[in-house]
Amino acid sequence: MVKKSGFISDYRASEDGLDFSIFKPALLNILQTADTPLTVGVFGTWGSGKTTLLNMLKDELDNQKSPSLKTVWFTAWKYEQHDALWRAFMLRVVDSLHPRKADGTRYQPEDFKEDAEKAEREKLEHLGRLERSIYETVNWQDEGQWSLNTGELLKQGSKLPIWLAFHLTGLGSAAKDLGLNPDLAQLLEREVREHHLNQLNYMEQFAEEFQKAIQLVLGNDGRLVVFVDDLDRCLPEKAIEVLEAIKLFLDVPGTVFVLGMDREVVRRGIEAHYGALLKTSSEDEMPINGDVYLQKIIQIPFNLPPLDMKAREKFIQNLETDLPADYHLDEMTREAFARGMYPNPRQVKRALNVFFLLKQVAQEQEKRALIPKDFLAFPLLAKTVLIQSQWPELYKLWRQYPTLIQTLEDEYTRQPVSEDELLRGLNVEETPGEKVQPSAGNADREASLRPARRPAASGLMAPFLNDRQKYALLAELLRYPLEAGKGSQRARFGGLTRSEVQVYVGLVGAFEPDTVDGAPPPLQLSEDWARELESGDLAKIREVLAALKEREPDTQGPQHRMAQNHLVSLAQNSEFPPTSRANAADVADELGFAPQDVFDFVEIGTGLTRFSIGKYPVTNAQYARFLQPENFADRSLWEGFPKLAEPEENYKPIGNWGSQAWDWLQGQKKENGVLLPRYWQDARFGARRTNAPVVGISWYEANAYCRWLWTHWEKLEEGQRGLARPAQLRLPTEAEWIAAAGGDEKGRFAFGELGTPSQEISRYANTSESQINRTTPVWMYPQGASPREVMDLSGNVWEWLANYRDKDHDVLSLRGGSWNFNLGRARVSVRYNGNPHLRDYFIGFRILALPS
């Protein structure tokens, strides 16, 4: 007995694996009861299941075995080589009406010789005449069209052929243009007119005789249902022949036509065909509109819905039921296919077949010790198959830069696709969190409330990050699973070495499409690695570092240190494009770079006004130290924050905030006893970006951190730098913050004034003009230091301040601007107002220390 194969045939399905049962009853009801004549269009892309659905409908009708109902099937492309496809179609329709013997052959009139069989004999004779008329009219039309006196015309030097010119311009002008004498023009006009009258008479006569044939065979209430499949596989002119045959000859009471096709393919074919025949003087004008043409032919259009993710997963499971057990997919591999597969049954089958074959190849390689045993993760193999088959342009780049997919994984996670991008094609990302109204009088208030626009990406990843509609499935595929470590198998490429990724790329390489032939070999690390880093292309930077790690496994080795230092210098180079600077800074951050003075305080003022302020905003790495359960259970860290009056009252202390922060904390959702910053798990803002400013924390949390830092001063890095425990640690007031920024006269920035701010700002600060679209490491802008060498006071994040702004004591001040606000908000004099519970991704803080 031959063992059953696990590979899947693309032949039309005999069972409903696509849930056609949902809409099949409605379609059957239309085919059986709707008024006729009627044409139904079943639209779907190639491989979407049109043929399967049409066959199911035909089988249902045939199973009724009704003498008044007849079906016929016509696969258009099989007859495409016929000189007149419409004739083959009409003959096939008429042939279906012929009564047949048990062996399938047709009855002939001579089979019915008795007088009692006269009706059957007349029926067959009528059908025979109808068939012969189809052949005769073809010959008659072909001869009639060219039966004009062509010899006489040629003698006169005319510009034949003139048939189309007569139709378009009229015989009078045609005769003049072609140099014909008036008598000959009149002769031609008479012949053309008579020919067309004969054509019209023939079409009407044939339609009458065809309707009579249906009544003779199926009865007065009989119904002939004609299924026409694969019109979209024919050349445009052939498809049009069938459509026009339906409309001109066969569109009579008692007929229903069901046309299965890709609407877009046929529409473009119609426009191309008629556009070539009927060119107008205007290049932009289309003489025939494909949609309007189809609307005249088809009364009921039905679009096959694409398979959504759940339907794709169910379809795969249905396919598995007919496969041997060792071909069944595990849950994560099946879901990877379902998430990233084009919603087309044929694509699903093809991808699964390639996967099954490559799985066997990989297993054989394991046996021969060519790859490590149990190395292969089937979800990753599934993803590789999909990337190669559905995004060949990406696969070509992947061959050259093996870590490219890992970088894309990271970027799709960091910049998830918004509903606006998918539904409307907008390149924006909705701003999460609460929308806070700026104080009245801010000129750019409306701009600050708009959603943050996603900047255009550049480099290798640009097409895949900029066109989110086109690559929505790719993003869904690479982001799966959303939870790191989900399941027993590896399902993300992140964490693999460069060589391990190349195993997957190499396996699928056996099925490379022509588009990837001749792709460059994978990057080889050489002495010009600095040039790749200087490209600012995140994918190229990561590729260099992956190649470097293979050469030098110790990430603290001299070559890694050299690369890190080079990235830092690039990130701080104001001549470098902002987005490239940010990419270099992020990778340097990941490599472990941190400025030696990140815990330092800068002394401001003298005498009674003397204080010290954090040189940088508090970073994620610094705040992470605070995230311990005991700190959120210690009430003393959350009560009695100093209450400072309005600026007009010189910030005088007027008591404290009591238990307001503690009460608020009790209502928050914690994880293992810890209240994490709102965006702590967000790849764009959270914990993994160690030297980016912490965001997504309320005014209460910022104050609790100050209290905690003061309590544990000697044990922490800040207190181990020789600075005695301050008398107090708190948030700065507006006056103190402005002093650290060097003053607010003339609307200056913390680093000074600019001649052309819109052109220069991106060299000094991270505002919306930079189009970085995220926070940046606090050390990235040395050019943006204030006169007192305090960093990041303009741009990056708004900073919580200590004092309130109104007499009700519930509106607090923030200053500094941020990455998603324009440069106007980064001026020292500009204030932003917020409620103490606000936790958004553009708000951070820094600490002020009062001397003992």
C-alpha angles and dihedrals in degrees: 000000000000113000112243114253121237094218121107126235119225091215114125113282120253092201130055104255094152101059092251086152087081095069102015094090092055092050092047090051090053093048092051105037111021119108114267149266090053137160121200122193119209104195128194141128121268110289095018094119102264094135092048092051094046091050091050090052092048092048091051091052094045092050089062089067090205115171089215095053125071131174131199131188124212122182101199101199093055088066097040093111092063112109089231110029091180090060091052089049094050092047090051091052094048091043090057089063094058113107112240138209124237091268091055098253119129124257114245126213091249089061087073108056101147121096090237088060094055093111092054091047092050090048091056093044090052092051090048092052089048091053093046091051089059091057094041095050092052091056091042093050094046092049095039095054092057102030091104120118095271093164093061091046092052091052088058092052095245123174101247138220093059101160095102093041091058091055096047105040106022125250096270097060091036091056091051094046092048095045095242123157115246095246093056091045090055091049091052092046091054093049092048093048093049091047093054093046088054090049093052092046090049094050092050092045093048092049090052092048092046092052089049090052091054090051092047093051103033104022132251092298094040123136129208114198113197118195114201115189135185099019087146091063092061127086110267095252091051094049089050090053090060094045092050093045088057093049099041104036114011105036096107135130111285096037130108120182121198112195119195113197149124100266094206094052093050092043092054090045092054092050093045092049097048092035089061093047099042107037114174130208091255114072091206096052117095110207093198124038111209095208093051090047092054091046089059091052102038122054099180117037118192120187116204105233114238116247111264120211095273092046091050091051091049091047091053091049090051090052090050092059089073095046129087114266094252089061094058114113125234117242097260094047091049091049092048089056092045093050098046104031122109105249094253125110093216091053089050092053094046094049092048092051091052090047093051091050094048091046089058091046090052092048090053090050089052090053090054092046091241089131127022117272113263089006096123118089108202095210088058092048088052091051091049092052091051094048092050095047102037103031106030092161089061092045090055091056091043091059090058096039108034094186093053093098091051089054091048090050089055094046094048088051092047094045107033119194113261125217090245091059093050100040102034104019092241117156093220137109119216112241107244123215132034121334108232120203112230118230117280118273098038107138095212098045095125093047091053092055097051118102115268108264116227109240120234111265121226136201128033095338096047099103093045095048100038101049100054096167093055094045100035092116091049090053091048091050097048095044092055120138098035091195112067113236094017112159132003095284134066107256101169129064092221110110096029119118120244091255092050091053090051090061090065094043090050095049093055090042088085087074099043115153119231090259092073099047112123096020113161118262120259115288114276115210109241140156091286093064088117090065090057090050091048091056087080087218106140093209092053092045092053091046091055092049092047090052089046091053091055089053095041112024092185105086089199091057123119096261092051090048090051092051091047092051091048091052091050092051090049092048091053095044107109091200090064118091111265097239091049090049090052092050091051091046093050093051092046087051090052090050088060103260115155127162113253091231096052091114095044129117124213118221114232128188131352139255117001092355094052118126140145125233132197110269089220136023113267108277132217090252092053094045092048089071089065095054098097124124093237091061091057092047094050105095092191090069091057104044138074100024108176115262112218123193130238121290089254088062093049093249093282114179111256102176129287142289094256116202096334094112093045092051090050091050092056090062095053126097111246133194113222089340094310129110103217121204109268095252098033093124094041111111091215097055112006145090099305090064094070101181098039114104114267111252137177095059128124128235086256093057092047090054093046089053090053090051092048093049091051091048094052097032100132093048095052133076093253092059094043092066095078098265111132119234105282121236087241140000117204143129115292122254120238091259092051092046092049090049090053088050092055098253134301103250118142092007092285127172120242089261095046137265129323129215095214105014097184091056098039106036096086089063091060109029146018105249130143089274090069090062090213088129097203141057117285131215109281092239097056099094111052086156088064096062117130120238086267090052094251109151134225097008091137116054133346097079139003109245126225114238129202104238130078124232106213139046092250089063096226104102116078132191130246128182140185107060122242148236093276098043124078126256093266090070092052093068115112093238096056120099131196120201126217143166116249094247094056112125111180137152096248098054127088136143147221131212133248122205123203114208121250 
